[in-house]
Amino acid sequence: MNKSMISYMLGWLLNTIAALMIFPFLVSLYYKESCGKYFLICSLIYIAVGVFFTRKRPKNERFFAKEGYVMTAFSWLLLSLVGCLPFFISGSIPSFTNALFECISGFTTTGASILDNVEKLPKCMNFWRCFIQWIGGMGVLVFMLALIPLTGGQDLYIMKAESPGPNVGKLAPKVKQTAMYLYVIYFALTLLEIISLVLFKMPVYDAICTSFTTTSTGGFGVMATSLAGYSPALQYVVSVFLFLSGLNYNFFFFIWIKRFKEALSMEEIKAYVIIFWVAVIFITGNIMGKGYNGEEAFRHAFLQVGSIITTAGFASNDFDLWPSFSKGILVLLMFIGGCAGSTCGGIKVSRIIIYLKTVKKELAQLCHPRNVKIIQIDEKSISHNVLRSANNFFIVYIMLFALSVLMISLDNYDLETNFTAVASALGNIGPGLSLVGPTRNFDLYSDFSKFILMFDMLAGRLELFPLLVIMAPSTWRKK
């Protein structure tokens, strides 16, 4: 285990967070909020500690997959702890457990909140809530890789450990270039949404915060009513950007370099589009006439499908009151999630395709045992390692899901509440149903259950295995 390289990376993480905390401090200066001083205090402390750990570059920069997973897991744990302190020490969120829950929900882009009324938060604190979702959406380590070459050519292990999806490849020969391309696309989407929202009369502060939490598919808002308090036009703008944010970023990259045929032929993109719009059509038909006219039904269905499948967690309406058929579709979308290589949580569309093709292959071999069928996506064969990884992910996902539901059931809430709370946390979605529906929050749970849900949020964001690796005795056993 290359511990010196891990501590060096954690030092750079502290330096990065220290620099990013300047933004909410500037917001506090603009709005004349005294609590902004806590961002400056934390920033100075973090950079002092970070400089200490990065003052000397390690002689041995080589590390492998194990170190990549450990580095990623520790980075996100540290990120959560240092990110929550301004909330706690300022008194904006007096409970440390609640401050940590809100911060983990932010960084993991879950969007589950313990706050009753976010409008009561100071502007700088609410900005930080939304900003940490934007930071966590693409991954803070990916951001660091875009700026500085940290690992002497081993960077891909970090990107694989932090990026969502069953397989991570490079868009460019070097990982640093790949990270830069990803962040250029991410920044462009965010900027385009900010401009669009402002053009449709959303206040600039609201537009910036909403764009941060849309393109990151996070779902935190600046109002307790989420998006319900905005005009239909603004709801449509957010819906469009939610749909775009659920796409694989390889799609945008291919469009960027004018490889349109490759972009439009991606199987995952086709499947995502079909799932998305079929769900919108079914829900529109199901809720039309039940208090909504045709346009309202389509608008709410469009936004809510976009919000749930991309695991953003916005709400324009209390969908907990919708018919069971519509709620059932939304619960299924919680598990599916968006595309691999996006900022979405969930199992991912690419894995769903792999599972369906695996079942099709098994059925074909039962009928024709001598036939040899290879699973392909985009006319490329899926390797045994990818299939094994996808299957292992699903097994661990279901086991962790079942165990989490059982453990939080000790709080004695109904099954619908507990089931969707865990689905929300593990899928990084935000609202669930019943007592954790879009008009409620997660503060009803005990501290014990909140820590279970916090673990689920981190595990879901990091695709399960980085957190499990640091808990495995074999990781720390010397060979």
RODO-2510 file (C-alpha; in nm, 4 decimals, decimal comma):
residues 479
     n   res          X          Y          Z
     1     m     0,0000     0,0000     0,0000
     2     n     0,1504     0,3315    -0,1106
     3     k     0,0447     0,5327     0,1964
     4     s     0,2633     0,8322     0,1139
     5     m     0,0834     0,8779    -0,2181
     6     i    -0,2561     0,8473    -0,0498
     7     s    -0,1695     1,1143     0,2097
     8     y    -0,0300     1,3350    -0,0682
     9     m    -0,3590     1,3078    -0,2577
    10     l    -0,5618     1,3814     0,0548
    11     g    -0,3472     1,6910     0,1059
    12     w    -0,4321     1,8121    -0,2440
    13     l    -0,7979     1,7401    -0,1720
    14     l    -0,7841     1,9732     0,1294
    15     n    -0,6127     2,2410    -0,0818
    16     t    -0,8857     2,2072    -0,3454
    17     i    -1,1732     2,2332    -0,0957
    18     a    -1,0002     2,5287     0,0729
    19     a    -0,9907     2,7093    -0,2618
    20     l    -1,3542     2,6230    -0,3445
    21     m    -1,4760     2,7591    -0,0095
    22     i    -1,3778     3,1065    -0,1261
    23     f    -1,6888     3,1124    -0,3483
    24     p    -1,9499     3,0894    -0,0677
    25     f    -1,7379     3,3396     0,1282
    26     l    -1,7686     3,5853    -0,1629
    27     v    -2,1441     3,5215    -0,1720
    28     s    -2,1611     3,6115     0,1979
    29     l    -1,9772     3,9369     0,1280
    30     y    -2,2231     4,0249    -0,1492
    31     y    -2,5261     3,9579     0,0730
    32     k    -2,3548     4,1038     0,3848
    33     e    -2,3885     3,7803     0,5863
    34     s    -2,1578     3,7484     0,8859
    35     c    -2,1710     3,3671     0,8882
    36     g    -1,9576     3,3648     0,5731
    37     k    -1,6523     3,4088     0,7944
    38     y    -1,6726     3,0394     0,8818
    39     f    -1,5916     2,9478     0,5219
    40     l    -1,2817     3,1665     0,5389
    41     i    -1,1766     3,0165     0,8739
    42     c    -1,2224     2,6603     0,7480
    43     s    -1,0453     2,7456     0,4224
    44     l    -0,7380     2,8747     0,6045
    45     i    -0,7235     2,5684     0,8314
    46     y    -0,7657     2,3246     0,5432
    47     i    -0,5016     2,4867     0,3260
    48     a    -0,2536     2,4903     0,6163
    49     v    -0,3019     2,1165     0,6699
    50     g    -0,3090     2,0510     0,2943
    51     v     0,0183     2,2345     0,2336
    52     f     0,1796     2,0320     0,5109
    53     f     0,0902     1,7048     0,3397
    54     t     0,1795     1,8237    -0,0110
    55     r     0,5038     2,0045     0,0737
    56     k     0,7058     1,7092    -0,0515
    57     r     0,6155     1,4945    -0,3499
    58     p     0,6416     1,1207    -0,2763
    59     k     0,9416     0,9422    -0,4261
    60     n     0,7282     0,6427    -0,5148
    61     e     0,4271     0,7562    -0,7185
    62     r     0,3292     0,4122    -0,8416
    63     f     0,0063     0,2569    -0,7212
    64     f    -0,2501     0,0138    -0,8513
    65     a    -0,6235    -0,0559    -0,8374
    66     k    -0,6260    -0,1242    -0,4625
    67     e    -0,4684     0,2125    -0,3826
    68     g    -0,7049     0,3798    -0,6293
    69     y    -1,0092     0,2454    -0,4464
    70     v    -0,8668     0,3253    -0,1015
    71     m    -0,7667     0,6762    -0,2109
    72     t    -1,1130     0,7416    -0,3542
    73     a    -1,2980     0,6114    -0,0467
    74     f    -1,0845     0,8104     0,1991
    75     s    -1,1109     1,1201    -0,0198
    76     w    -1,4906     1,1142    -0,0114
    77     l    -1,5017     1,0476     0,3624
    78     l    -1,2644     1,3384     0,4239
    79     l    -1,4573     1,5546     0,1782
    80     s    -1,7793     1,4946     0,3720
    81     l    -1,6246     1,5729     0,7092
    82     v    -1,4542     1,8967     0,6063
    83     g    -1,7466     2,0090     0,3901
    84     c    -2,0024     1,9868     0,6712
    85     l    -1,8115     2,1975     0,9257
    86     p    -1,9297     2,5405     0,8022
    87     f    -2,2912     2,4226     0,8429
    88     f    -2,2207     2,2996     1,1958
    89     i    -1,9920     2,5620     1,3457
    90     s    -2,2035     2,8479     1,2093
    91     g    -2,5123     2,7023     1,3757
    92     s    -2,6992     2,6871     1,0434
    93     i    -2,7463     2,3150     1,1086
    94     p    -2,6906     2,2746     1,4861
    95     s    -2,6712     1,8928     1,4885
    96     f    -2,3398     1,7500     1,3621
    97     t    -2,5163     1,4337     1,2389
    98     n    -2,7637     1,6430     1,0404
    99     a    -2,4861     1,8673     0,9053
   100     l    -2,2922     1,5594     0,7938
   101     f    -2,6069     1,4058     0,6406
   102     e    -2,6793     1,7247     0,4435
   103     c    -2,3186     1,7452     0,3262
   104     i    -2,2933     1,3803     0,2186
   105     s    -2,6293     1,4155     0,0442
   106     g    -2,4839     1,7179    -0,1340
   107     f    -2,1485     1,5786    -0,2428
   108     t    -2,3025     1,2474    -0,3540
   109     t    -2,5720     1,4440    -0,5439
   110     t    -2,8444     1,2575    -0,3572
   111     g    -3,0527     1,5598    -0,2620
   112     a    -3,2121     1,4018     0,0465
   113     s    -3,2451     1,6743     0,3071
   114     i    -3,3076     1,7066     0,6797
   115     l    -3,4135     2,0723     0,6463
   116     d    -3,7761     2,1792     0,6839
   117     n    -3,7345     2,5190     0,5254
   118     v    -3,4237     2,5867     0,3194
   119     e    -3,5242     2,9513     0,2727
   120     k    -3,4263     3,0120     0,6344
   121     l    -3,0643     2,9275     0,5572
   122     p    -2,8283     3,2205     0,4873
   123     k    -2,7641     3,2707     0,1158
   124     c    -2,3995     3,1646     0,1459
   125     m    -2,4935     2,8390     0,3219
   126     n    -2,7582     2,7566     0,0638
   127     f    -2,5094     2,8380    -0,2108
   128     w    -2,2621     2,5923    -0,0516
   129     r    -2,5340     2,3219    -0,0404
   130     c    -2,5871     2,3597    -0,4145
   131     f    -2,2219     2,4153    -0,5013
   132     i    -2,1080     2,0928    -0,3314
   133     q    -2,3537     1,9043    -0,5504
   134     w    -2,1881     2,0554    -0,8566
   135     i    -1,8445     1,9655    -0,7151
   136     g    -1,9514     1,6082    -0,6432
   137     g    -2,1391     1,5578    -0,9693
   138     m    -1,8379     1,4995    -1,1904
   139     g    -1,6130     1,4076    -0,8974
   140     v    -1,3665     1,6212    -0,7076
   141     l    -1,0812     1,3811    -0,7863
   142     v    -1,1582     1,4052    -1,1583
   143     f    -1,1439     1,7834    -1,1137
   144     m    -0,8017     1,7529    -0,9479
   145     l    -0,6762     1,5257    -1,2258
   146     a    -0,7825     1,7886    -1,4784
   147     l    -0,5615     2,0470    -1,3104
   148     i    -0,2541     1,8627    -1,1921
   149     p    -0,0771     1,5396    -1,2924
   150     l    -0,0740     1,3661    -0,9571
   151     t     0,0012     1,0043    -1,0071
   152     g     0,2666     0,9459    -1,2642
   153     g     0,0474     0,7695    -1,5170
   154     q    -0,1662     0,5692    -1,2752
   155     d    -0,4520     0,8248    -1,2837
   156     l    -0,6995     0,5909    -1,4549
   157     y    -0,7304     0,3815    -1,1380
   158     i    -0,8683     0,6877    -0,9575
   159     m    -1,1022     0,7809    -1,2418
   160     k    -1,2380     0,4250    -1,2570
   161     a    -1,2966     0,4212    -0,8817
   162     e    -1,4786     0,7570    -0,8770
   163     s    -1,6701     0,7609    -1,2061
   164     p    -2,0175     0,6066    -1,2277
   165     g    -2,0725     0,3152    -1,4638
   166     p    -1,9570    -0,0394    -1,5340
   167     n    -1,6571     0,0618    -1,7436
   168     v    -1,4526     0,3792    -1,7751
   169     g    -1,2407     0,4545    -2,0763
   170     k    -1,0296     0,7478    -2,1839
   171     l    -1,1615     1,0045    -2,4299
   172     a    -0,8039     1,1141    -2,4951
   173     p    -0,4626     0,9425    -2,4727
   174     k    -0,3936     1,0981    -2,1315
   175     v    -0,6203     1,0852    -1,8258
   176     k    -0,5602     1,4552    -1,7606
   177     q    -0,6923     1,5400    -2,1073
   178     t    -0,9944     1,3132    -2,0546
   179     a    -1,0706     1,4838    -1,7224
   180     m    -1,0400     1,8248    -1,8877
   181     y    -1,2779     1,7266    -2,1694
   182     l    -1,5329     1,6001    -1,9161
   183     y    -1,5183     1,9219    -1,7164
   184     v    -1,5421     2,1410    -2,0275
   185     i    -1,8654     1,9597    -2,1232
   186     y    -1,9900     1,9783    -1,7633
   187     f    -1,9130     2,3499    -1,7345
   188     a    -2,0695     2,4235    -2,0755
   189     l    -2,3964     2,2500    -1,9791
   190     t    -2,4049     2,4409    -1,6496
   191     l    -2,3371     2,7781    -1,8111
   192     l    -2,5934     2,7164    -2,0841
   193     e    -2,8592     2,6349    -1,8240
   194     i    -2,7778     2,9442    -1,6153
   195     i    -2,8227     3,1635    -1,9242
   196     s    -3,1455     2,9849    -2,0222
   197     l    -3,2988     3,0205    -1,6749
   198     v    -3,2077     3,3892    -1,6501
   199     l    -3,3605     3,4510    -1,9953
   200     f    -3,6849     3,2982    -1,8658
   201     k    -3,6868     3,5372    -1,5682
   202     m    -3,5422     3,3278    -1,2883
   203     p    -3,3421     3,5381    -1,0366
   204     v    -2,9675     3,5096    -1,1006
   205     y    -2,8889     3,3574    -0,7588
   206     d    -3,1645     3,0963    -0,8034
   207     a    -3,0504     3,0262    -1,1608
   208     i    -2,6902     2,9613    -1,0547
   209     c    -2,7887     2,7329    -0,7666
   210     t    -3,0519     2,5475    -0,9728
   211     s    -2,8077     2,4937    -1,2599
   212     f    -2,5470     2,3565    -1,0188
   213     t    -2,7968     2,1006    -0,8914
   214     t    -2,9467     2,0167    -1,2328
   215     t    -2,6315     1,9385    -1,4301
   216     s    -2,4934     1,7479    -1,1307
   217     t    -2,8323     1,5695    -1,1085
   218     g    -2,8347     1,6555    -0,7389
   219     g    -3,1732     1,8136    -0,6744
   220     f    -3,1097     2,0548    -0,3884
   221     g    -3,3130     2,3716    -0,4312
   222     v    -3,3266     2,7181    -0,2837
   223     m    -3,6950     2,6845    -0,1967
   224     a    -3,8715     2,4299     0,0238
   225     t    -4,1199     2,3705    -0,2600
   226     s    -3,8348     2,2678    -0,4938
   227     l    -3,9426     2,3704    -0,8473
   228     a    -4,3157     2,4003    -0,7767
   229     g    -4,2831     2,7716    -0,7069
   230     y    -4,1402     2,8547    -1,0512
   231     s    -4,3215     2,9208    -1,3781
   232     p    -4,4064     2,6407    -1,6230
   233     a    -4,1466     2,7809    -1,8658
   234     l    -3,8697     2,7474    -1,6052
   235     q    -3,9861     2,3954    -1,5209
   236     y    -3,9545     2,3019    -1,8894
   237     v    -3,6010     2,4452    -1,9042
   238     v    -3,4937     2,2395    -1,6024
   239     s    -3,6625     1,9297    -1,7493
   240     v    -3,4667     1,9633    -2,0733
   241     f    -3,1359     1,9958    -1,8898
   242     l    -3,2216     1,7024    -1,6642
   243     f    -3,2765     1,4914    -1,9763
   244     l    -2,9430     1,6070    -2,1218
   245     s    -2,7598     1,5499    -1,7928
   246     g    -2,8695     1,1868    -1,7886
   247     l    -2,6837     1,1148    -2,1150
   248     n    -2,3437     0,9499    -2,1322
   249     y    -2,0814     1,2258    -2,1646
   250     n    -1,9181     1,0234    -2,4440
   251     f    -2,2238     1,1249    -2,6488
   252     f    -2,1455     1,4960    -2,6024
   253     f    -1,7785     1,4327    -2,6753
   254     f    -1,8600     1,2587    -3,0043
   255     i    -2,0921     1,5488    -3,0974
   256     w    -1,8123     1,7919    -3,0063
   257     i    -1,5597     1,6242    -3,2384
   258     k    -1,8298     1,5807    -3,5086
   259     r    -1,8475     1,2018    -3,4937
   260     f    -2,2259     1,2193    -3,5184
   261     k    -2,2763     0,8636    -3,6434
   262     e    -2,1030     0,7153    -3,3384
   263     a    -2,2952     0,9432    -3,1055
   264     l    -2,6357     0,8563    -3,2473
   265     s    -2,5650     0,4825    -3,2744
   266     m    -2,4809     0,4324    -2,9054
   267     e    -2,7108     0,1577    -2,7720
   268     e    -2,7176     0,3034    -2,4229
   269     i    -2,8337     0,6407    -2,5539
   270     k    -3,1119     0,4778    -2,7555
   271     a    -3,2259     0,2720    -2,4553
   272     y    -3,2164     0,5761    -2,2256
   273     v    -3,4258     0,7836    -2,4674
   274     i    -3,6826     0,5026    -2,5081
   275     i    -3,7126     0,4396    -2,1320
   276     f    -3,7393     0,8133    -2,0632
   277     w    -4,0122     0,8962    -2,3122
   278     v    -4,2153     0,5789    -2,2630
   279     a    -4,2263     0,6605    -1,8901
   280     v    -4,3314     1,0208    -1,9684
   281     i    -4,6118     0,9029    -2,1996
   282     f    -4,7444     0,6428    -1,9539
   283     i    -4,7432     0,8802    -1,6571
   284     t    -4,8978     1,1625    -1,8615
   285     g    -5,1840     0,9339    -1,9642
   286     n    -5,2235     0,8015    -1,6100
   287     i    -5,2473     1,1398    -1,4313
   288     m    -5,4306     1,3337    -1,7031
   289     g    -5,7784     1,4238    -1,5845
   290     k    -5,6900     1,3559    -1,2212
   291     g    -5,6555     1,7235    -1,1365
   292     y    -5,4353     1,8039    -1,4386
   293     n    -5,5111     1,9128    -1,7929
   294     g    -5,3071     1,7741    -2,0840
   295     e    -5,0252     2,0315    -2,0685
   296     e    -4,9932     2,0128    -1,6889
   297     a    -4,9877     1,6334    -1,6934
   298     f    -4,7150     1,6275    -1,9595
   299     r    -4,5081     1,8985    -1,7859
   300     h    -4,5157     1,7298    -1,4451
   301     a    -4,4503     1,3873    -1,5999
   302     f    -4,1592     1,5253    -1,8063
   303     l    -3,9960     1,6927    -1,5077
   304     q    -4,0603     1,4104    -1,2638
   305     v    -3,9360     1,1352    -1,4962
   306     g    -3,6286     1,3468    -1,5727
   307     s    -3,5750     1,4108    -1,2043
   308     i    -3,6071     1,0469    -1,0948
   309     i    -3,4292     0,8624    -1,3781
   310     t    -3,1359     1,1046    -1,3557
   311     t    -3,1549     1,0689    -0,9755
   312     a    -3,1802     1,4466    -0,9321
   313     g    -3,4767     1,4503    -0,6957
   314     f    -3,6451     1,7764    -0,7975
   315     a    -4,0229     1,7999    -0,7654
   316     s    -4,2767     2,0241    -0,9358
   317     n    -4,5654     1,8466    -0,7702
   318     d    -4,6377     1,6078    -0,4842
   319     f    -4,6036     1,2861    -0,6859
   320     d    -4,6719     1,0882    -0,3678
   321     l    -5,0406     1,1678    -0,4374
   322     w    -5,0280     1,0267    -0,7918
   323     p    -5,1952     0,6944    -0,8840
   324     s    -5,0095     0,3761    -0,7874
   325     f    -4,9239     0,3013    -1,1511
   326     s    -4,7342     0,6292    -1,1891
   327     k    -4,5602     0,5890    -0,8541
   328     g    -4,4625     0,2360    -0,9540
   329     i    -4,2979     0,3666    -1,2720
   330     l    -4,1034     0,6241    -1,0702
   331     v    -3,9803     0,3571    -0,8253
   332     l    -3,8576     0,1446    -1,1193
   333     l    -3,6776     0,4486    -1,2606
   334     m    -3,5071     0,4955    -0,9211
   335     f    -3,3333     0,1627    -0,9711
   336     i    -3,2538     0,2082    -1,3416
   337     g    -3,0869     0,5507    -1,3159
   338     g    -2,9277     0,7346    -1,6061
   339     c    -2,6446     0,6443    -1,8419
   340     a    -2,3001     0,5329    -1,7388
   341     g    -2,0500     0,8148    -1,7770
   342     s    -2,3065     1,0716    -1,6619
   343     t    -2,3500     1,2298    -1,3197
   344     c    -2,6467     1,0023    -1,2405
   345     g    -2,6791     0,7364    -0,9739
   346     g    -2,8727     0,4110    -0,9872
   347     i    -2,7793     0,0815    -1,1501
   348     k    -2,7296     0,2569    -1,4885
   349     v    -2,8882     0,1902    -1,8269
   350     s    -2,5744     0,0186    -1,9606
   351     r    -2,5925    -0,2471    -1,6885
   352     i    -2,9631    -0,2996    -1,7553
   353     i    -2,8746    -0,3648    -2,1215
   354     i    -2,6048    -0,6117    -2,0155
   355     y    -2,8453    -0,7960    -1,7832
   356     l    -3,1151    -0,8213    -2,0518
   357     k    -2,8669    -0,9471    -2,3109
   358     t    -2,7303    -1,2002    -2,0604
   359     v    -3,0804    -1,3373    -2,0008
   360     k    -3,1411    -1,3503    -2,3777
   361     k    -2,8131    -1,5381    -2,4236
   362     e    -2,9019    -1,7921    -2,1520
   363     l    -3,2458    -1,8546    -2,3023
   364     a    -3,0916    -1,9056    -2,6477
   365     q    -2,8371    -2,1532    -2,5105
   366     l    -3,1097    -2,3497    -2,3327
   367     c    -3,2799    -2,3986    -2,6687
   368     h    -2,9571    -2,4400    -2,8712
   369     p    -2,6799    -2,5622    -2,6356
   370     r    -2,4164    -2,5823    -2,9088
   371     n    -2,4567    -2,2211    -3,0186
   372     v    -2,1875    -1,9789    -2,9024
   373     k    -2,3312    -1,6308    -2,8538
   374     i    -2,1214    -1,3299    -2,7536
   375     i    -2,2771    -1,0328    -2,5776
   376     q    -2,2092    -0,7092    -2,7621
   377     i    -2,2836    -0,3409    -2,7074
   378     d    -2,2239    -0,0963    -2,9920
   379     e    -2,0858    -0,3898    -3,1954
   380     k    -1,8098    -0,4415    -2,9378
   381     s    -1,7817    -0,7622    -2,7397
   382     i    -1,8324    -0,7316    -2,3658
   383     s    -1,5380    -0,8891    -2,1866
   384     h    -1,5792    -1,1491    -1,9151
   385     n    -1,4381    -0,9024    -1,6610
   386     v    -1,7067    -0,6448    -1,7413
   387     l    -1,9816    -0,9095    -1,7177
   388     r    -1,8434    -1,0376    -1,3878
   389     s    -1,8175    -0,6835    -1,2521
   390     a    -2,1749    -0,6014    -1,3574
   391     n    -2,3110    -0,9198    -1,1988
   392     n    -2,1161    -0,8650    -0,8772
   393     f    -2,2403    -0,5066    -0,8617
   394     f    -2,6022    -0,6215    -0,8840
   395     i    -2,5575    -0,8900    -0,6165
   396     v    -2,3905    -0,6482    -0,3733
   397     y    -2,6466    -0,3765    -0,4544
   398     i    -2,9389    -0,6041    -0,3657
   399     m    -2,7697    -0,7372    -0,0498
   400     l    -2,6820    -0,3880     0,0747
   401     f    -3,0299    -0,2651    -0,0143
   402     a    -3,2033    -0,5441     0,1791
   403     l    -2,9746    -0,5073     0,4815
   404     s    -3,0232    -0,1295     0,4920
   405     v    -3,4030    -0,1577     0,4758
   406     l    -3,3907    -0,4087     0,7618
   407     m    -3,1647    -0,1906     0,9769
   408     i    -3,3573     0,1359     0,9391
   409     s    -3,6802    -0,0574     1,0061
   410     l    -3,5762    -0,0448     1,3726
   411     d    -3,7196     0,3093     1,3687
   412     n    -4,0580     0,1437     1,3086
   413     y    -4,1775     0,3426     1,0084
   414     d    -4,3875     0,1837     0,7340
   415     l    -4,2291    -0,0338     0,4646
   416     e    -4,3024     0,2107     0,1805
   417     t    -4,1142     0,4844     0,3662
   418     n    -3,8146     0,2629     0,4505
   419     f    -3,7995     0,0941     0,1091
   420     t    -3,8001     0,4186    -0,0872
   421     a    -3,5690     0,5931     0,1630
   422     v    -3,3011     0,3299     0,1003
   423     a    -3,3739     0,3289    -0,2753
   424     s    -3,3302     0,7054    -0,2675
   425     a    -3,0043     0,6950    -0,0683
   426     l    -2,8418     0,4056    -0,2544
   427     g    -2,9517     0,5416    -0,5917
   428     n    -2,8550     0,9017    -0,4972
   429     i    -3,2056     1,0240    -0,5797
   430     g    -3,3432     1,2442    -0,3001
   431     p    -3,7137     1,2131    -0,2236
   432     g    -3,8925     0,8836    -0,1763
   433     l    -4,2562     0,8121    -0,1010
   434     s    -4,4842     0,8303     0,2033
   435     l    -4,3025     0,9911     0,5014
   436     v    -3,9963     1,0781     0,2876
   437     g    -4,2004     1,2033    -0,0086
   438     p    -4,1296     1,5249    -0,2015
   439     t    -4,3018     1,7446     0,0593
   440     r    -4,1269     1,5762     0,3550
   441     n    -3,7643     1,5249     0,4634
   442     f    -3,5369     1,2679     0,6280
   443     d    -3,5120     1,4306     0,9701
   444     l    -3,7658     1,1841     1,1112
   445     y    -3,5016     0,9076     1,1215
   446     s    -3,2808     0,8400     1,4235
   447     d    -2,9084     0,9158     1,4121
   448     f    -2,8400     0,5431     1,3706
   449     s    -3,0625     0,5237     1,0603
   450     k    -2,9135     0,8461     0,9230
   451     f    -2,5648     0,6921     0,9400
   452     i    -2,6940     0,3844     0,7552
   453     l    -2,8396     0,6116     0,4868
   454     m    -2,5189     0,8183     0,4746
   455     f    -2,3193     0,5006     0,4123
   456     d    -2,5673     0,4080     0,1367
   457     m    -2,5324     0,7506    -0,0271
   458     l    -2,1528     0,7236    -0,0356
   459     a    -2,1643     0,3614    -0,1498
   460     g    -2,4117     0,4450    -0,4264
   461     r    -2,2047     0,7398    -0,5516
   462     l    -1,8827     0,5365    -0,5545
   463     e    -2,0405     0,2289    -0,7153
   464     l    -2,0221     0,0269    -0,3893
   465     f    -1,6769    -0,1253    -0,4076
   466     p    -1,4402     0,1545    -0,2921
   467     l    -1,6146     0,1667     0,0476
   468     l    -1,6219    -0,2117     0,0704
   469     v    -1,2519    -0,2347    -0,0178
   470     i    -1,1437    -0,0244     0,2811
   471     m    -1,3551    -0,2478     0,5067
   472     a    -1,1953    -0,5693     0,3801
   473     p    -0,9149    -0,7065     0,6066
   474     s    -0,7242    -0,8277     0,2984
   475     t    -0,6779    -0,4652     0,1867
   476     w    -0,4584    -0,3907     0,4878
   477     r    -0,2868    -0,7292     0,5156
   478     k     0,0812    -0,7168     0,4284
   479     k     0,1886    -0,9719     0,1708
***
